[in-house]
Amino acid sequence: MYRYYVSFSFQSTSGLGVASLDVTARQLISTADDLAPVTSQITRQGYRQVKILAFSLYADPTRDTTSRNPRPHSDNRRNPNPHISPRPNPRGRRS
């Protein structure tokens, strides 16, 4: 099962409405045809003339979480030794 954040527009009694909700889908959404079950699921909840504006997958359930970075806060590109202050620029600051 895949969990999505879906924003959509719909026809309300006072005009056009925009809303969002969490939707669980059986398959990964990769084409516009895959949105038909999601649209019908939203319509069954009482919304009329639903048009999906955007959607986003919360997380991939098949993703292996054991291969994450063991040191997530280690970024040696910025300052290789955080205890030593950077050398001052002899030309001064540029704006």
C-alpha positions as CSV (number, residue, x, y, z in Angstrom):
1,M,0.0,0.0,0.0
2,Y,1.2,3.5,-0.8
3,R,0.2,6.6,1.1
4,Y,-0.2,9.9,-0.7
5,Y,-0.9,13.5,0.2
6,V,-3.4,14.6,-2.3
7,S,-4.7,18.2,-3.0
8,F,-7.7,18.6,-5.1
9,S,-10.4,21.0,-6.2
10,F,-14.2,20.3,-6.0
11,Q,-17.5,21.8,-6.7
12,S,-19.2,23.0,-3.5
13,T,-22.6,24.7,-2.8
14,S,-20.8,28.1,-2.5
15,G,-18.6,27.6,-5.6
16,L,-15.1,26.1,-6.0
17,G,-13.4,24.5,-3.1
18,V,-9.9,23.3,-2.5
19,A,-8.9,20.6,0.0
20,S,-6.3,18.0,0.7
21,L,-6.2,14.7,2.5
22,D,-4.3,11.5,2.9
23,V,-5.1,8.7,0.4
24,T,-3.9,5.1,0.5
25,A,-3.5,3.5,-2.9
26,R,-2.9,-0.2,-3.8
27,Q,-0.4,0.7,-6.6
28,L,2.3,3.3,-7.2
29,I,0.9,6.3,-9.1
30,S,3.0,6.8,-12.2
31,T,0.5,7.9,-14.9
32,A,-2.7,9.9,-15.1
33,D,-4.7,6.7,-15.5
34,D,-3.5,5.6,-12.0
35,L,-5.4,8.6,-10.6
36,A,-8.8,7.3,-11.5
37,P,-9.2,5.1,-8.4
38,V,-8.0,8.0,-6.2
39,T,-10.5,10.3,-7.8
40,S,-13.3,7.8,-7.2
41,Q,-12.2,7.3,-3.6
42,I,-12.5,11.0,-3.0
43,T,-15.8,11.2,-4.8
44,R,-17.2,8.4,-2.5
45,Q,-16.4,10.7,0.5
46,G,-19.0,13.2,-0.8
47,Y,-17.0,15.6,-2.9
48,R,-18.4,16.5,-6.4
49,Q,-16.5,17.2,-9.6
50,V,-13.1,16.3,-8.2
51,K,-10.0,17.4,-10.0
52,I,-6.7,16.4,-8.5
53,L,-4.2,19.3,-8.4
54,A,-1.2,17.6,-7.0
55,F,-0.1,14.5,-5.1
56,S,3.0,13.4,-3.2
57,L,4.2,10.0,-1.9
58,Y,4.8,10.1,1.8
59,A,7.4,7.3,1.9
60,D,8.3,4.3,-0.2
61,P,7.3,1.2,1.9
62,T,9.8,-1.0,0.0
63,R,12.7,1.3,0.9
64,D,15.5,-0.4,2.9
65,T,16.1,1.8,6.0
66,T,19.2,-0.1,7.0
67,S,21.3,1.6,4.4
68,R,21.0,5.1,5.8
69,N,24.0,7.3,6.4
70,P,25.5,6.2,9.8
71,R,26.8,9.7,10.4
72,P,24.0,12.0,9.0
73,H,25.4,15.2,10.5
74,S,28.9,14.7,9.1
75,D,29.5,17.1,6.2
76,N,33.2,17.5,5.5
77,R,32.7,19.7,2.5
78,R,31.9,22.8,4.5
79,N,34.4,22.7,7.3
80,P,36.7,19.7,7.7
81,N,37.5,20.5,11.3
82,P,34.8,22.5,13.0
83,H,37.1,23.3,16.0
84,I,39.4,25.4,13.9
85,S,38.1,28.8,12.7
86,P,38.5,29.5,9.0
87,R,41.5,31.6,7.9
88,P,40.7,35.3,7.4
89,N,40.6,36.6,3.9
90,P,43.5,39.0,3.4
91,R,41.5,40.9,0.7
92,G,38.7,41.7,3.2
93,R,35.1,41.1,2.7
94,R,33.4,41.5,-0.7
95,S,29.8,42.4,-1.1
